[in-house]
Amino acid sequence: MDTKKIEYHIRGLLEAIGEDPDREGLVETPARVAEMLEEMLEGTAYSNHEIACMFGKTFASEDIDADEAIVMKDITVFSYCEHHLALMYDMTVNVAYIPRGQVLGLSKIARICDMAAKRLQLQERLGRDIAEIISEAAGTPDVGVLIRGSHSCMTARGIKNASSRTETRTYLGRFKEDQALKDLLV
């Protein structure tokens, strides 16, 4: 990420909205924003495959039946909408998958969700990204992801509907057809 370029453009943005980027409270703002974006958009630097490799620590699970699912709920993430650069917040992710001889470390599931969210995103794509990464990292085609979240492009601007929430569901493998598996995500 080119933080110097970000600083330059944030300074220009401050000027464009009528602020003085040299006033006391704003002098360091371009550098702070560049540092924040580098952290908040860290996932931009990695492909789904690279994230799967980073957080693909698995453990043998021969004793888990092929019909048993691992379910993790209420993983909190936030992201930025690629359309308005607006915050997507109060987001929770529920993930379920059917292991095939190996299970992911539980913290790895949350880390995958977090890193996939650290990109300019659409909630629909975020669900697909998480499902694809979990599938590769866990070595299973059977994954479901449910995301619920608020979007400041809906709640703070435009329609200003503060109570609106968006829910997206992504199903891979057996989750596409099996209602009982889908119900695990709720």
N, C-alpha and C positions, 0 to 999 in steps of 0.2 A: 504494500500500500504506500502510495506516495504522499507522506504526511506534509511535506513542504508545499506540494501543489494544493492540498486541502487547505492549509493555512492561507495561502494566497487567495483562494476562492472565497473562503469564509470572510476574509478582510473585505473583499469586493462585495460580498453579500451584505455585510454590515453597512457599507457605504451606500449600496443600492436601496436599502430600506430607510436611509436618512440618518443613520447613526454615525458617530465619529469614532472610528476604530482606535484612535489615539487617546480617547478619554480614559481616565483611571480604571474604571470597571471593565473596560473592553480590551485593554492593551494585550492581555494574555489570552483572550478568548479564542482567537484563531488556533493557537497551539493547543489549548485545552480541548477544543472541538476535534481537532485532528487526532489527538491521543484517544479521545472517547470513541471516535469512529473506528479507529484501529482495533480497539477492544470489542466494541459492540458488533462489528461486522467481520470478526475474525474468521468465521466460517466461509467467507468469500474466497479465502486463499486455498480452500480444499475442495476436491471433488467428493461425491458421495463415496466412491471407492476408497479414497484416502481416509475419509472419516471412519469407514468400516474397518480399515486396517489399523487406524489409531486406537480405536476402542473395541476391537474384536477379541478381547481376552475372554476365552471360553473355558469351561470346565466339563469334563466327561460326565455324561448323564445316562449311561446305559440302563439305569434302573427306572428312568422316567418313561412311562408308556407313551406311545405315539399319539394317543388321544388326549393326553394331558396338556394343558396350556399353562404358560407362564404369563401372568397378568400383572402389570404395574400401572397404578392409577395416580392421577393428580400430580403429575410432573409439571412443575411451573416453568414456563419459558416466556420470553417476549421477543418480538422481532420488529422489523420495519417494513411497511408496505412499500412495494416498489413503485406504486403509482403516484403516491404523494410524499414519500419518505416519512409517513406518519407512523406513530407507534402502534403496534398491535400488542395489547396488554391484557392482564388478567387471564392469560392463556393457560389452560391445563391440557395436558396430553395424557391419554390412556393408551397403553401399548399392550398387545397380547400376541404371543407367538407359540407355535407348537414346536418344541425342540426335536431335533433329529440327531440324537447321540451326543449333543453338547448344549450347554446353556451359557448364556452371557452372564458375566458378573453384573449384579443388579445396578451398581453405580454406573456401569457402562451404558445401560439403557438411558439413564437420565443424561449422561454426557453426550450421547448421540443426539438426543432431542435438543439439548442446549446448543450444540455446535451447528446443527442443521438450521436452527432458528437465527443464528448469527450471520444472516445474509439478508439482502433486500429480497423480500419474499412475498408470495401470495399464500394465504393459509392453505389453500388446496394443494399447492406444490409442496409446502412444508410437510403435510401429511404423507404425500407420495415419497418425498425424500427420506423421511424417517422410516417408512415401511421398507423402502429399497435398501437402506443402510442396515437395518435390523436383519433383513433377510440375508444379506451377504455376510454380515458379521456372525450371525448365529447359524448360518448354513441351513436355512429352512425356507421353503417357498410360502409357508403359511403364516401370514402376519396381518394383524389388524391395528389400525390407528384411528383414534377419535380425538379431535381437537375442538375445544370450545374457547372462544376468545372475544375480546372487545377490540374494536378498531377505532382509533382516534379520528380517522378520516370519515367515520360515521357519527361518532359521539361528540366530537369537539368542533367540527366544521361541517359545511354542507347542510345536511338535514338536521344535525345536532340532536340525534336521538340517543340520549345518554344511556338508556337501558338496553339498547340492542346488543345482541350477542350472535356470533356466527359459529355454527357447528359444521365440521367437515368430517367425513369418514372415508378411510382408504382401506380397501380389502385386497389382499393378495392370496393366491392359492385357495385353500379350503374355506377361508373366511368369506370368499365371494358367494358361496352357495349355502353355507351352513348357518342357519339363524341362531342356533345355540351358541356358536362361536362369536357371532356378532353381538349377542346379548352380554357376553363377558365384558365388553368394553364399556357398557353403560354403568 
